[in-house]
Amino acid sequence: MNSLVLETAARSVQARRRIRPHIFETPLLPSRQIGRETGSSVFFKAENFQLTGSFKIRGAASKITSLGLESAVITASSGNHGIASAQAASSIGQALTVVLPENVSRAKLDRIRSFNVDVILHGAESGLAELHAQREAASRGLVYVSPYNDPEVVAGQGSIGLELLEQAGSIDNVFVAMGGGGLIGGIGSVFKSFSPHTRIYGVAAQNSAALAAAMTAGRVVEVEHLDTLADGVAGGMDEDSITLPLALSVIDEVVACTEDEIVVALKELAFKENQIVEGAAALALAGFLKVAERCKGQTNIVVLCGANFDRDKIVSILKG
């Protein structure tokens, strides 16, 4: 067994103990209709019901609780990670600065500020905000919290895998949307350590598939990023990302999905399972639907990573 995988699983056990007071243990919901239609047992790990509407608070809380309160922390994200870090820091009493791009939406800005953290507006887009946060960390002696490229962040996401093993028992397949790799790296490490027979499917959005491309090349490479409904997994990766070697060790198969397939999955979840989620969560279901024929008669987990969607966009899709 890969030592990095074992170490990540061990960190996940430790992280789970630390973050328990700061997160919600999300339910594992049986499919109402999709499982029956595909001839298999399908369950949804409902991180869309997490305290901040996404799994990201697990990793943020894991990192922040691993530090002493005397440490000042900085991060950058106008999305789920920024919101999660702000709530985790507020809950723990940790000093935090969040760097946001100047075009951040008023709703997200107000939500992050509501946790009484320091906010810096810098740059025209999130990549520039992230670079500024890293520079600030280096010059001011702050601890930078990456959304995915940090062992403690990955370990926090791995707590989902530990919950799944308790909630479902024997699991044949787990489907996880692939962004920077923190979520699938954490979950995959737990399963490869404690349930090695479980098959881990990484689901990539064809329009922004940085991790899938890196796995093929064996190193982080430049890829074209087009607009995707699964915006929670969009964007590039750090060249030194610890998630690439983890992904290569724990992912059994990568399934790439088109925007049309993500739309179908969003509608399936809304109309057959009564769940409205963000595009990245629907991406995981799209991956399952693509290989469902091979998973007949098996127990399948689809990780619904969040539900922080753009209301107008989702309404337009579901009405279409």
N, C-alpha and C positions, 0 to 999 in steps of 0.2 A: 504494500500500500504506500502511495506517495506520501512522504513526510509532511508536505505542505497541506495536503488534504486532512491528514490526521490532526495536525496542529490547528487547522481552522475549525474542525469539528469540536476539538477540546475547548477552544476559545468560545465557541457558540454555547457550550454548556455553562461556562463561566459567565458569559454575557447575559444569558437568560436569567440567571439569579439576580444580576445587578439591575436589569431593566424591568423586571416584573412589576414594580410599583408604578412605572411610568408609561406602560403600554396597555393595550386591551388584548387579551387572548381571543383571537377572532374565531368564529365558528367554522366548522367544516359542514357545508350544506349539501345534501344529496340532490342530484338533478331531478327536476320535476318531469322533464320530457326528453331532453337530449340523450340521456343515457338509454332510455327505453328505445328510442329511435335508432340508436347506433349499436344496440345489442350488447351493451357493456355497462359496468357500474361507473358512473361519473359523479365526482364530488367537486365542489368549488370551495377552495380555501379563501374565505371572504375578507381579504385585507382591505377591500373597499369599505368595510365597516370599522377600520382602524381609527384611532382617535383623531388623526389629522387627515383622514380620507385616503391614506396610502401606507404601504409598508415602511416607508422611509424613516419613520420615527424610531423603528427598532435599531437601525444602524446609527442614527444620530445619538440616541440615548446610550447605546453601547459605548460609543467613543467618548461622550462627555462624562459618563459615570466612571470611565477608566482614568480620568484625570483628577487631580486635586482641585478644590475650589479656588486655590490661589492661582491657577492657570487661566489666562485670558484666551478666549477662543475666537477664531474668525472663520467664516465660510462664505460661499458665494452660490446663490441659486435663487431664481425668481419663481421656482416651482415647488414640487413636493419636498425636496430636500431642505430648502430654505425654511418652509413652514414647519417641517418636522424639527429642524435644529432649534428654531425659535421656541417651539413649545417645550422641547426637551430641556433646553437651558433654563427656561422660566420655571419649569417644574422642579429642577434640581437646585436652582439658585446660582447658576453659573453665568459669569459675564460673557456675553457673546456679541460680536459684530457680524452683520450680514451685509455683504456687498451685492447690490442689485444693479442691473443695467438701467440706464436712464429711461428706457421705454417700457419698464415694468408696468403692468396694469395697476390701476388705482386700487382695485379690489385686493390684489395680492400684496401690494405695498401696505395697505391698511391692516390686513390680517397679520402680517409679520410684525408690524409696529405695535399691534395690540398686545404682544407678549413682552413689551418694555425692553426690547433689545436695541442696541445701536444699529443704525442703518446708514450705509454709505451708497450714494447713487454714483455710478461710474461706468462710462463706456456705452456704446450704442447697442451692444448685444451681450449675451451671457458669457461668451468666451472672453471678452475683454474684462468683464467684471471678475471672472475667475482669476485671470492673470493678475489683476490688481490686488485681489485678496491674497494671493500667494506672495506678491511683493511686500504687502503690508505685514504679513506674517514674518517674513525674513527680516524686515527692517525694524520692526517693533517687538520682536521676540514673542509673537503670538503663536498659538497652536492652530494650524490650518486643518480644517476638517473637509476632506474630499467626499463627494457624494458616493464614491464607490472604491477608490484606490487607497484603502486603509484596512489593515487587518482587523481592527476592532469594529469598523463599520460592516465589513463582510460577516464577521461573527454575529453581529446583531441580526442581520438578515437571516442567518442560519437558524435562529431561534424558531423560525417558521417550520423548518424541517423537523425540529424536535417536537413541536406541537403536533404536527401531522402524524408522526410515529405513535403518539399517544392516542390521537383521535381516530385513526383509521386502521391501525394494525398493519396487516400485510398489504403493501401497495405495489402494483406492477409498474405503473408509469406515472411520471410527474411532468407536467407541461408548464414551462416558465418563459415569459417574455425576456428577451436579451437586450439590455441596454449597455451600460458600462461593464456589466458582469458581476456586480456585487451581490445581487439577489440570487442569481443562479449559482454563483460560486459558493455562497454560504449554504444554500439548501442542498446543492449537489454534494458538498463535502460531508454534510451530516448523513445523507443517505449512503454514500459510498463507504462511510465508516461504520454505520449501524444497520444498514439494510442494503448490502451490495448487490442484491438481485434486482433492485428497483432500477428501472431504465429512466434516465434523465433526458428529456427532450428540450433543447433550446430553440425558442421560436423567434425568428428575426423578421423585421419589417424590410422588405426588399428595397424600399426607398431610403433606408438609413440603416445599414447593416455593418457597422464598424467591427463589432466583435466577431461576427461570422467571417468577415474578410481576414481579420487578424489570425483566426484559427486556421484558415486555409494557408496563409502565408507563413505562419509560425512566428510572426512578429506584427507589431502594430503598423498598419499601412494607411495611406490616405485613401478615402473613398468619397464618392459623390453623395451628398446628402440632399435629398429632395423632400418636399413637404410630405408628412405622413400623419394619419389620424392617431397613430401611436407615438405622439410627440414625447411621451415620457421616456421612450427608449432612443430618441433621436440624438445625433451628435457624435463627436469623435471620442477617442480614448487617449489617456496619457501614455507616452511612449514606454514608460517604466511600469505600467499597470500590473499589479500583482494578480489581477483577475484573469489575465490571459493564461498563465500557466495553470491556474485553477480550472479554467474553462476546458483547457485541453485534457485535463485529468478527469473531470467529472461528467462532462456532457457526452452522452452516447450517440446522439443524433441531432443535427440542426435541421429545422424545417423553416423554409423561407416563405413568407406570405405576401400577397399583393394587397393593395389598398381595397380592392373589391372584396377580397376574402375577409378583411378586417370589418368592412361594412356588414357583410353577411353575419359575422359572429356577433357584432354589436346588436343586430336585430334579433338574433336567436336568443341572446341573453335577456333582452328586454321583453320579447313577446312570448317566449317559451319558459323562461326561468324567473321572470318578474324582477330582473336586476338591471339597472342602468349604471354602466361603468365607463371609465375612460378608455381610449383607444388601445393603450398598452395592455390593459386587462383583457380586452376582447381579442387582442393578438394571440394570447396564450390559447384561448379557445379555438381560434382559427387554425392554429397548429394542430390541435387535437383533431378537428374535423377533417383536416387534410390526410391524416393517417388513421382515421377511425376504423377503417376496414381491418387493419392489422391489429387493432386493440380490442377486437370483439371478445366478449367473455372475460375481460380483465378488469381490474380495478384501476381507474384513472383519476388522477388529481389534476385539476386546472387551477393554477394560482391566479386569482383575480387581484392584481397588484394595487389597484386604486380606483377611485371614482371622482377625482378632481377634474371634471371635464368642463369644457366650454359649453355653457347651456345652449346658446343659439346654434352652435354647430351640431350638438347632439339632437336637438329638436328637429333640425333640418334633415338629418340623416334618417331618423326614425319616421318622419312623415313621408320620406321619399319612396 
